[in-house]
Amino acid sequence: MEEPWNTELFHQKLIELRKSDPESFGTIYDSLKNNISLMQLVLDDTVIDYVSQFLRKKPSAISMSDTVVRLDPPGDTRNIHGWHQDRLYFPQNRDGNNGLVCWAPLNKATIENGAIHVRVGSHEEGLMKLKPEEKKDSSHTTKFLIPNDIVNKYKDIAVELNPGDAVFFNMLMFHRSGENVSNGLRFSIQCRYHTATADDYIPFELINYYSPFIKQKLLQNNYDCSDIPDNIRQPPVVLD
């Protein structure tokens, strides 16, 4: 039997849920972020061995952050991101050369469904000094987008991958996701790794966020939520 996540019906139902009940769809994102099976992917021995080789450090000298699972539907414009450098969003190492991004597909990543694009050699530009793009509304993240005249100096490569593949790149590399023009979602996972023993390292963590949507559901079922603050959802930094 075909895996359900590879069936047209599975994708269709998720796309319908995103449109009809975005709050519930959002809780799927929140739940997947710390899913054990998915976390095992970015902590797999083979992955860590590559990270260790690329950063030229033992695993004990490396930290990780911002593991994100993405479910990118066709025709999405709100979460699509232009050309950017991850170092501008993740402050752990001042020098982007002391950090690394791992991006892996959970289903086949093709040009049609939005495979990630990279600009080869662009990390040699160093950290770009950019002003943030004005946010359209509170649901949009702050964006630091690289001007096209600089981006176009470097060759654009679409990295098509199969499940089980991964691409690693410098935190200064220009990259972006492609446009999903298929009939299904693109599933992917990404993680950032940092040289924690470098002079430019600073530990950084986001303040805990509790979903007000789920809290309301718990209260309706008479659960005690007195220890859960009434916070407002901040747009997550969701890139690539």
Sequence and secondary structure as in RCSB ss.txt:
>XXXX:A:sequence
MEEPWNTELFHQKLIELRKSDPESFGTIYDSLKNNISLMQLVLDDTVIDYVSQFLRKKPSAISMSDTVVRLDPPG
DTRNIHGWHQDRLYFPQNRDGNNGLVCWAPLNKATIENGAIHVRVGSHEEGLMKLKPEEKKDSSHTTKFLIPNDI
VNKYKDIAVELNPGDAVFFNMLMFHRSGENVSNGLRFSIQCRYHTATADDYIPFELINYYSPFIKQKLLQNNYDC
SDIPDNIRQPPVVLD
>XXXX:A:secstr
   GGGSHHHHHHHHHHHHH HHHHHHHHHHHTT HHHHHHHT HHHHHHHHHHHTS GGGEEEEEEEEEEE TT
  SS   SB GGGT  SBSSGGGEEEEEEESS B TTBT EEEETTGGGG S     B  SSTTS  B    HHH
HTTS EEE  B TT  EEEETT  EEE  B SSS EEEEEEEEEETTSTTB          HHHHHHHHHTT   
TTS            
